[in-house]
Amino acid sequence: MSVLLITGTSTDVGKTVVTAAIAAAARARGRSVAVCKPGQTGVAPGAPGDLAEIQRLSGVPRVLELARYPDPLAPDTAARRAGLPELTLAETVAAVDSLADADLVLVEGAGGLLVRLGDFTLLDLARKLGSPVLLVAAAGLGTLNHSELTTRALNSAGVRCAGLVIGAWPAEPDLAAECNRTDLPRVTGVELVGAVPEGAGRWDRERFCAAAPSWFEPAWSPFG
C-alpha cells in the first residue's frame, strides 16, 4: 500500500478535484485506489460531500469518511459547535490502515496543512503514517507565499512533499499565473508535477477520466 496525503495552500484551491484526478490516473494504470476524507464539514447528514464528488468524477469505488459536521468551519471547531466528538489521530491512522489492501490510499485533508482535524493536523497524520504530502496550490496572486509557507512547514517536520499541483489552471492565464508557474518550484524547491484545468470538476466521468492522466508530469507517480 502507498499512502498519499493531499493538502492545499488554503480552502477552495481544488483539493477534491485533484484527488479525483490522481485516483483516475492511478485507475487508468490498473491500480486499485481507496480515498479517505477524515473530516467533512459544511455538509448536512445524508447530502453528497467531497467523497461523492470524487466518486462521480473518478469512478473510484471505495471511499471512507470518518466524521461529518454541519458548520463550514475547521473540523475541530465544527465538532465543538455541534456537540459531536472530535476526530483523534489514533482512529484516523487506524482508518487509513483499514484500507491497506488498496494499491494506493489517498487522504484528502480539510483546508490547509495546519487546520485541526480534531486533536491533530494533517501534518501530524503524515508524520505518524510516514507518508508524503502533495500540495495543491492556487494559480494566482498570493500563491507563492502560501506555497512556500506550507512547504517550509513540511520540511521542518521532516515530511516529504510529493510535489505541487495547480488546482485550477485558467483557460486564459494572466501574467501572475504565468509567472507563478515558473516561480513556484523556484521558491519552494518542490517540483510542479501537474495542473488541472479550471472547470474540470464540472466534467462528466468519461471526459474527466480520459484527460486526467495528461494533467500530471509523465515521470511523476503517486506511488513515490
C-alpha positions as a Python dict, from the first residue, in 0.01 Angstrom:
ca = {
    (1, 'M'): (0, 0, 0),
    (2, 'S'): (115, 350, -85),
    (3, 'V'): (-42, 640, 104),
    (4, 'L'): (-50, 995, -29),
    (5, 'L'): (-196, 1284, 168),
    (6, 'I'): (-341, 1579, -22),
    (7, 'T'): (-346, 1926, 130),
    (8, 'G'): (-392, 2276, -6),
    (9, 'T'): (-241, 2616, 44),
    (10, 'S'): (-588, 2716, 167),
    (11, 'T'): (-950, 2618, 120),
    (12, 'D'): (-1114, 2615, -226),
    (13, 'V'): (-793, 2562, -422),
    (14, 'G'): (-906, 2238, -587),
    (15, 'K'): (-803, 1957, -350),
    (16, 'T'): (-1108, 1743, -418),
    (17, 'V'): (-1077, 1763, -797),
    (18, 'V'): (-702, 1696, -779),
    (19, 'T'): (-767, 1396, -554),
    (20, 'A'): (-1019, 1267, -809),
    (21, 'A'): (-769, 1324, -1090),
    (22, 'I'): (-495, 1127, -911),
    (23, 'A'): (-744, 847, -845),
    (24, 'A'): (-850, 842, -1211),
    (25, 'A'): (-489, 843, -1331),
    (26, 'A'): (-395, 556, -1099),
    (27, 'R'): (-700, 354, -1203),
    (28, 'A'): (-607, 409, -1567),
    (29, 'R'): (-282, 226, -1486),
    (30, 'G'): (-481, -65, -1348),
    (31, 'R'): (-415, 16, -982),
    (32, 'S'): (-674, -16, -707),
    (33, 'V'): (-747, 307, -520),
    (34, 'A'): (-923, 397, -194),
    (35, 'V'): (-992, 751, -74),
    (36, 'C'): (-1031, 867, 286),
    (37, 'K'): (-1173, 1203, 394),
    (38, 'P'): (-1125, 1216, 771),
    (39, 'G'): (-1348, 1517, 841),
    (40, 'Q'): (-1618, 1662, 616),
    (41, 'T'): (-1763, 1996, 719),
    (42, 'G'): (-2036, 2223, 587),
    (43, 'V'): (-2246, 1936, 451),
    (44, 'A'): (-2572, 1812, 601),
    (45, 'P'): (-2613, 1447, 704),
    (46, 'G'): (-2701, 1236, 401),
    (47, 'A'): (-2603, 1505, 150),
    (48, 'P'): (-2325, 1435, -101),
    (49, 'G'): (-1986, 1559, 16),
    (50, 'D'): (-1634, 1562, -126),
    (51, 'L'): (-1612, 1184, -146),
    (52, 'A'): (-1928, 1167, -356),
    (53, 'E'): (-1771, 1417, -595),
    (54, 'I'): (-1452, 1213, -614),
    (55, 'Q'): (-1656, 903, -691),
    (56, 'R'): (-1862, 1085, -954),
    (57, 'L'): (-1551, 1210, -1135),
    (58, 'S'): (-1311, 917, -1098),
    (59, 'G'): (-1532, 612, -1050),
    (60, 'V'): (-1326, 501, -750),
    (61, 'P'): (-1550, 254, -563),
    (62, 'R'): (-1400, 260, -216),
    (63, 'V'): (-1424, 571, -1),
    (64, 'L'): (-1425, 632, 373),
    (65, 'E'): (-1549, 935, 567),
    (66, 'L'): (-1485, 931, 942),
    (67, 'A'): (-1680, 1232, 1068),
    (68, 'R'): (-1920, 1494, 935),
    (69, 'Y'): (-2008, 1828, 1090),
    (70, 'P'): (-2274, 2072, 963),
    (71, 'D'): (-2096, 2406, 1000),
    (72, 'P'): (-1848, 2511, 726),
    (73, 'L'): (-1560, 2554, 972),
    (74, 'A'): (-1239, 2380, 1065),
    (75, 'P'): (-1333, 2026, 1176),
    (76, 'D'): (-1234, 2070, 1541),
    (77, 'T'): (-1433, 2393, 1572),
    (78, 'A'): (-1728, 2246, 1383),
    (79, 'A'): (-1726, 1941, 1613),
    (80, 'R'): (-1735, 2155, 1927),
    (81, 'R'): (-2016, 2372, 1793),
    (82, 'A'): (-2222, 2065, 1702),
    (83, 'G'): (-2154, 1892, 2034),
    (84, 'L'): (-2004, 1598, 1847),
    (85, 'P'): (-1684, 1404, 1922),
    (86, 'E'): (-1367, 1535, 1764),
    (87, 'L'): (-1162, 1306, 1548),
    (88, 'T'): (-847, 1160, 1704),
    (89, 'L'): (-515, 1086, 1543),
    (90, 'A'): (-528, 723, 1657),
    (91, 'E'): (-866, 648, 1498),
    (92, 'T'): (-766, 822, 1175),
    (93, 'V'): (-445, 621, 1146),
    (94, 'A'): (-647, 304, 1208),
    (95, 'A'): (-895, 404, 937),
    (96, 'V'): (-618, 458, 682),
    (97, 'D'): (-462, 124, 780),
    (98, 'S'): (-801, -44, 720),
    (99, 'L'): (-765, 43, 351),
    (100, 'A'): (-427, -128, 324),
    (101, 'D'): (-541, -381, 63),
    (102, 'A'): (-565, -99, -196),
    (103, 'D'): (-259, -24, -408),
    (104, 'L'): (-298, 349, -336),
    (105, 'V'): (-474, 524, -49),
    (106, 'L'): (-543, 894, -94),
    (107, 'V'): (-622, 1101, 215),
    (108, 'E'): (-777, 1442, 149),
    (109, 'G'): (-737, 1698, 424),
    (110, 'A'): (-956, 1997, 511),
    (111, 'G'): (-832, 2344, 419),
    (112, 'G'): (-457, 2381, 468),
    (113, 'L'): (-184, 2173, 626),
    (114, 'L'): (-223, 2301, 982),
    (115, 'V'): (-602, 2305, 1002),
    (116, 'R'): (-702, 2097, 1303),
    (117, 'L'): (-898, 1790, 1206),
    (118, 'G'): (-951, 1702, 1574),
    (119, 'D'): (-665, 1660, 1817),
    (120, 'F'): (-424, 1666, 1521),
    (121, 'T'): (-342, 1827, 1188),
    (122, 'L'): (-275, 1669, 850),
    (123, 'L'): (93, 1730, 919),
    (124, 'D'): (66, 1520, 1236),
    (125, 'L'): (-107, 1246, 1037),
    (126, 'A'): (164, 1248, 771),
    (127, 'R'): (434, 1214, 1035),
    (128, 'K'): (252, 930, 1208),
    (129, 'L'): (194, 742, 882),
    (130, 'G'): (539, 823, 743),
    (131, 'S'): (369, 931, 421),
    (132, 'P'): (436, 1214, 176),
    (133, 'V'): (206, 1511, 119),
    (134, 'L'): (102, 1655, -217),
    (135, 'L'): (37, 2029, -211),
    (136, 'V'): (-245, 2178, -419),
    (137, 'A'): (-183, 2545, -491),
    (138, 'A'): (-379, 2828, -648),
    (139, 'A'): (-262, 2978, -975),
    (140, 'G'): (-286, 3349, -899),
    (141, 'L'): (-153, 3618, -668),
    (142, 'G'): (-65, 3506, -315),
    (143, 'T'): (19, 3151, -407),
    (144, 'L'): (397, 3195, -379),
    (145, 'N'): (376, 3298, -15),
    (146, 'H'): (118, 3035, 78),
    (147, 'S'): (306, 2760, -102),
    (148, 'E'): (643, 2847, 47),
    (149, 'L'): (499, 2864, 398),
    (150, 'T'): (342, 2521, 356),
    (151, 'T'): (649, 2356, 207),
    (152, 'R'): (867, 2507, 480),
    (153, 'A'): (636, 2356, 743),
    (154, 'L'): (660, 2016, 575),
    (155, 'N'): (1037, 2039, 552),
    (156, 'S'): (1072, 2146, 915),
    (157, 'A'): (866, 1844, 1022),
    (158, 'G'): (1070, 1606, 810),
    (159, 'V'): (776, 1522, 584),
    (160, 'R'): (844, 1482, 213),
    (161, 'C'): (644, 1697, -25),
    (162, 'A'): (547, 1476, -319),
    (163, 'G'): (502, 1773, -549),
    (164, 'L'): (296, 2079, -628),
    (165, 'V'): (-21, 2073, -837),
    (166, 'I'): (-206, 2383, -952),
    (167, 'G'): (-565, 2304, -867),
    (168, 'A'): (-736, 2520, -1129),
    (169, 'W'): (-529, 2638, -1424),
    (170, 'P'): (-723, 2910, -1612),
    (171, 'A'): (-801, 2881, -1982),
    (172, 'E'): (-658, 3231, -2023),
    (173, 'P'): (-390, 3272, -1754),
    (174, 'D'): (-292, 3623, -1658),
    (175, 'L'): (62, 3748, -1605),
    (176, 'A'): (65, 3646, -1238),
    (177, 'A'): (-40, 3290, -1316),
    (178, 'E'): (216, 3254, -1594),
    (179, 'C'): (493, 3384, -1368),
    (180, 'N'): (380, 3170, -1075),
    (181, 'R'): (404, 2855, -1284),
    (182, 'T'): (773, 2929, -1325),
    (183, 'D'): (833, 3069, -977),
    (184, 'L'): (655, 2808, -762),
    (185, 'P'): (932, 2546, -798),
    (186, 'R'): (1197, 2815, -754),
    (187, 'V'): (1068, 2950, -421),
    (188, 'T'): (960, 2617, -271),
    (189, 'G'): (1228, 2384, -402),
    (190, 'V'): (948, 2143, -493),
    (191, 'E'): (869, 2022, -843),
    (192, 'L'): (547, 2135, -1011),
    (193, 'V'): (407, 1796, -1111),
    (194, 'G'): (70, 1890, -1254),
    (195, 'A'): (-204, 2138, -1329),
    (196, 'V'): (-576, 2068, -1353),
    (197, 'P'): (-780, 2278, -1598),
    (198, 'E'): (-1018, 2524, -1440),
    (199, 'G'): (-1372, 2386, -1451),
    (200, 'A'): (-1269, 2021, -1482),
    (201, 'G'): (-1478, 1940, -1177),
    (202, 'R'): (-1790, 2007, -1386),
    (203, 'W'): (-1699, 1747, -1647),
    (204, 'D'): (-1865, 1408, -1675),
    (205, 'R'): (-1673, 1098, -1567),
    (206, 'E'): (-1582, 974, -1914),
    (207, 'R'): (-1424, 1302, -2017),
    (208, 'F'): (-1256, 1354, -1680),
    (209, 'C'): (-1102, 1006, -1663),
    (210, 'A'): (-979, 1022, -2021),
    (211, 'A'): (-800, 1352, -1961),
    (212, 'A'): (-676, 1316, -1601),
    (213, 'P'): (-351, 1125, -1673),
    (214, 'S'): (-236, 1405, -1905),
    (215, 'W'): (-257, 1666, -1627),
    (216, 'F'): (46, 1524, -1445),
    (217, 'E'): (409, 1513, -1549),
    (218, 'P'): (481, 1176, -1716),
    (219, 'A'): (767, 1099, -1477),
    (220, 'W'): (561, 1172, -1165),
    (221, 'S'): (388, 892, -979),
    (222, 'P'): (165, 900, -669),
    (223, 'F'): (334, 576, -567),
    (224, 'G'): (655, 759, -479),
}
